[in-house]
Amino acid sequence: MKNICSAKTIRFTVILLFVTIFSYAQENELPETNGSFYAISVKNLDKAVEWYANHLDFTIESTAENDERKGVLMTRKGCILELAEFTGATDLKEIKSNIESHELFGIFKIGFITSNIEESFKALEESDVEIFFSIVDLPNGKRTFGVKDLEGNIIQFFGE
């Protein structure tokens, strides 16, 4: 009889442990997020700030500088962008010579959602931004296009 009580006690303890763990996991789920943050290492901070301000309507929020880097935080609705110029950084173009951005591990493009894909494409095309690919229709009914910034980073736009 003593063994049955022990088995029941163990079973109850295991069930209680699972309930506790499950409850803890439910309570500690990642809250809903919105907006985005990107950080890009750039060759020339001033030129990059000008490009993102003129072409993507980012505005400067703050600047910082130390011996190792100069940086600017820029914002636009729903997005924070950090541009950083690091002392002694190597131009990725020198390293990858014959390697495309998608052939390296890590982030190879960033993206934005636009309320009007055609107007966004037209505005960027008319401002002489390098078009990576023109508007295409996706299987889900959405439309998208891509451009490149001064560093050759791909920036993709998706229509709502």
C-alpha positions as CSV (number, residue, x, y, z in Angstrom):
1,M,0.0,0.0,0.0
2,K,2.9,2.3,0.7
3,N,4.2,2.0,-2.9
4,I,0.7,3.0,-4.3
5,C,0.8,6.2,-2.2
6,S,4.3,6.9,-3.4
7,A,3.3,6.4,-7.0
8,K,0.2,8.7,-6.6
9,T,2.3,11.3,-4.8
10,I,4.9,11.2,-7.6
11,R,2.2,11.4,-10.3
12,F,0.6,14.3,-8.5
13,T,3.9,16.1,-8.1
14,V,4.8,15.6,-11.8
15,I,1.3,16.9,-12.9
16,L,1.7,19.9,-10.6
17,L,5.2,20.6,-11.9
18,F,3.9,20.5,-15.6
19,V,1.0,22.8,-14.7
20,T,3.3,25.2,-13.0
21,I,5.8,25.3,-15.9
22,F,2.9,25.7,-18.4
23,S,1.4,28.5,-16.4
24,Y,4.8,30.2,-16.1
25,A,5.3,29.9,-19.9
26,Q,1.9,31.4,-20.6
27,E,2.5,34.3,-18.2
28,N,5.9,35.1,-19.7
29,E,5.1,35.1,-23.4
30,L,6.6,38.0,-25.4
31,P,4.2,40.9,-25.4
32,E,2.9,42.1,-28.7
33,T,5.4,44.3,-30.5
34,N,5.1,46.9,-33.2
35,G,7.5,49.1,-35.1
36,S,11.1,48.2,-35.9
37,F,14.7,49.0,-35.2
38,Y,17.6,48.7,-37.6
39,A,21.3,49.5,-37.2
40,I,23.5,49.8,-40.2
41,S,27.3,50.3,-40.3
42,V,28.2,52.9,-42.9
43,K,31.3,54.2,-44.6
44,N,30.4,57.9,-44.4
45,L,27.9,58.9,-41.7
46,D,27.1,62.3,-43.2
47,K,26.3,60.9,-46.6
48,A,24.3,58.1,-45.2
49,V,22.2,60.5,-42.9
50,E,21.6,62.7,-46.0
51,W,20.5,59.7,-48.1
52,Y,18.1,58.3,-45.5
53,A,16.7,61.7,-44.8
54,N,16.2,62.7,-48.4
55,H,15.0,59.4,-49.8
56,L,13.2,57.7,-46.9
57,D,12.1,60.7,-44.9
58,F,14.0,59.8,-41.7
59,T,14.7,62.6,-39.2
60,I,17.6,62.9,-36.8
61,E,16.7,62.2,-33.2
62,S,20.1,62.2,-31.6
63,T,23.8,61.9,-32.2
64,A,26.7,60.3,-30.3
65,E,30.4,60.0,-30.8
66,N,33.4,58.4,-29.1
67,D,36.9,57.2,-30.1
68,E,35.5,54.1,-31.9
69,R,32.4,55.3,-33.6
70,K,30.1,58.2,-34.7
71,G,26.4,57.4,-34.6
72,V,23.0,59.0,-35.4
73,L,19.6,57.8,-34.4
74,M,17.0,58.6,-37.0
75,T,13.2,57.9,-36.9
76,R,10.2,57.8,-39.0
77,K,6.7,56.5,-38.1
78,G,7.1,53.1,-36.6
79,C,10.8,52.8,-37.1
80,I,14.1,53.7,-35.5
81,L,17.3,53.6,-37.6
82,E,20.8,53.8,-36.2
83,L,23.6,54.7,-38.6
84,A,27.1,54.1,-37.3
85,E,30.5,54.9,-38.7
86,F,33.1,52.8,-37.0
87,T,36.8,53.8,-36.9
88,G,38.9,51.3,-39.0
89,A,35.9,49.4,-40.4
90,T,36.4,47.5,-43.6
91,D,34.2,48.1,-46.6
92,L,32.2,44.9,-47.2
93,K,32.6,45.4,-50.9
94,E,36.4,44.8,-50.4
95,I,35.8,41.6,-48.6
96,K,33.0,40.0,-50.7
97,S,34.2,41.0,-54.2
98,N,32.4,38.3,-56.0
99,I,29.9,37.4,-53.3
100,E,26.3,38.6,-53.3
101,S,24.8,39.9,-50.1
102,H,22.5,36.9,-49.8
103,E,25.5,34.6,-50.0
104,L,26.7,35.8,-46.6
105,F,25.2,34.8,-43.3
106,G,23.4,37.5,-41.4
107,I,20.8,40.1,-42.4
108,F,20.9,40.7,-46.1
109,K,18.0,43.2,-46.4
110,I,15.6,45.3,-44.4
111,G,12.1,46.1,-45.2
112,F,9.2,48.5,-44.8
113,I,5.5,48.3,-45.3
114,T,4.1,51.2,-47.3
115,S,0.5,52.3,-47.7
116,N,0.9,52.9,-51.4
117,I,3.4,50.7,-53.2
118,E,3.1,52.5,-56.6
119,E,3.7,56.0,-55.1
120,S,6.6,54.8,-53.0
121,F,8.2,53.2,-56.0
122,K,7.7,56.3,-58.2
123,A,9.1,58.7,-55.6
124,L,12.2,56.6,-55.1
125,E,12.7,56.0,-58.8
126,E,12.4,59.7,-59.5
127,S,14.9,60.6,-56.8
128,D,17.6,58.5,-58.6
129,V,17.7,55.8,-55.9
130,E,19.2,52.5,-57.3
131,I,16.4,50.2,-58.0
132,F,17.3,46.6,-57.1
133,F,14.0,45.2,-58.5
134,S,10.8,46.8,-59.7
135,I,7.4,46.1,-58.4
136,V,6.4,42.4,-58.5
137,D,3.2,40.7,-57.5
138,L,3.5,38.1,-54.8
139,P,1.5,34.9,-54.6
140,N,-0.4,36.2,-51.5
141,G,-1.7,39.2,-53.5
142,K,0.8,41.7,-52.0
143,R,3.2,43.7,-54.1
144,T,6.8,44.5,-53.4
145,F,9.9,46.2,-54.8
146,G,13.5,46.8,-53.6
147,V,16.1,49.5,-53.7
148,K,19.7,49.8,-52.6
149,D,21.2,52.4,-50.3
150,L,24.6,54.0,-50.6
151,E,26.3,51.0,-49.1
152,G,24.5,48.6,-51.4
153,N,22.1,47.4,-48.6
154,I,18.9,46.1,-50.0
155,I,15.7,47.8,-48.7
156,Q,12.5,46.1,-49.7
157,F,9.1,47.7,-49.6
158,F,5.8,45.7,-49.2
159,G,2.4,47.1,-50.0
160,E,-0.3,46.9,-47.4
